[in-house]
Amino acid sequence: METVCRVCLTDPVMMFSSNKEIYVDARGMLIVILVEYKFSESLISDLTGLTQQAVNRLKNIYPDRIKRHYLLFHTLQQIHVELSTTLPQDNCDTRDL
C-alpha cells in the first residue's frame, strides 16, 4: 500500500475514505496488484476495510480501465517497477490486464 500511495501521490487514509477520482484510481490499482499477487477477495476485504462486494467491483472494473487510460497504465507500471525491487514477482505483467 505504501508503494501505491507513494507513486499515486495519495494519502493512505484518504485512499479509502474519499471518492475523488485520484483516490478511487489508487484504490483500484491497489486491488489489481493484490489480485495479481493471488490475494483472495476476502483477504483483500479484511486488509483494506472495503466490503467484499466493493473489492469484487474494483477487481472487475479496473483491468479494463487501466487498459483504456494511458496515465493509469503508466502509473501501474511504475508501481510494478518499485515492487519488483522489494517483492518477488510471480510472472505478473501489466500487459496481461
C-alpha positions in Angstrom: 0.0 0.0 0.0 2.9 2.3 0.7 4.2 1.9 -2.8 0.9 2.6 -4.4 0.4 5.7 -2.2 3.9 7.0 -3.0 3.6 6.5 -6.8 0.0 7.9 -6.9 0.8 10.8 -4.6 -2.1 9.9 -2.3 -2.6 9.6 1.5 -3.4 6.1 2.7 -6.3 7.3 4.9 -7.8 9.3 2.0 -7.4 6.5 -0.4 -10.0 4.5 1.5 -12.2 7.3 2.7 -12.6 9.7 -0.3 -14.5 9.3 -3.5 -12.4 11.7 -5.5 -11.1 10.2 -8.7 -7.4 10.2 -7.7 -8.2 8.2 -4.6 -10.6 5.8 -6.3 -8.0 5.1 -9.0 -5.3 4.5 -6.4 -7.7 2.1 -4.6 -8.5 0.3 -7.9 -4.8 -0.1 -8.7 -4.1 -1.5 -5.2 -6.8 -4.1 -5.7 -5.5 -5.0 -9.1 -2.0 -5.5 -7.7 -3.2 -7.6 -4.7 -5.2 -9.8 -7.0 -2.1 -10.2 -9.3 -0.3 -11.4 -6.2 -3.0 -14.0 -5.6 -4.7 -12.4 -2.6 -8.3 -13.6 -2.2 -11.2 -11.1 -2.3 -12.0 -11.9 1.4 -8.4 -11.3 2.4 -8.3 -8.0 0.5 -11.5 -7.0 2.1 -10.1 -7.7 5.6 -6.8 -5.9 4.8 -8.4 -2.8 3.3 -11.7 -2.5 5.2 -13.7 -2.5 2.0 -16.6 -4.8 1.6 -16.1 -7.9 -0.4 -18.6 -6.6 -2.9 -16.6 -3.4 -3.3 -13.4 -5.4 -3.8 -15.1 -7.5 -6.4 -16.4 -4.5 -8.3 -12.9 -2.8 -8.4 -11.3 -6.1 -9.4 -13.7 -6.5 -12.3 -13.6 -2.8 -13.5 -10.0 -1.7 -13.1 -8.1 -4.0 -15.5 -10.2 -2.6 -18.4 -10.0 0.9 -17.2 -6.2 0.6 -16.9 -6.0 -0.6 -20.5 -8.0 2.4 -21.7 -6.2 5.2 -19.7 -2.5 5.7 -20.5 -1.9 7.5 -17.2 -3.3 4.6 -15.2 -1.3 2.1 -17.3 1.9 4.1 -16.8 1.3 4.6 -13.1 0.7 0.8 -12.7 3.9 0.1 -14.5 5.8 2.4 -12.1 4.2 0.6 -9.1 5.4 -2.7 -10.6 8.9 -1.4 -11.1 9.1 -0.3 -7.4 7.6 -3.5 -6.2 10.0 -5.6 -8.2 12.9 -4.2 -6.2 11.2 -5.2 -2.9 9.0 -8.1 -3.6 9.4 -11.4 -5.6 7.5 -11.0 -8.8 5.3 -14.0 -9.8 5.2 -13.5 -13.5 2.8 -10.6 -13.1 2.8 -8.3 -16.1 0.6 -5.3 -16.8 0.3 -6.3 -20.4 -1.8 -9.2 -19.3 -4.5 -6.9 -18.0 
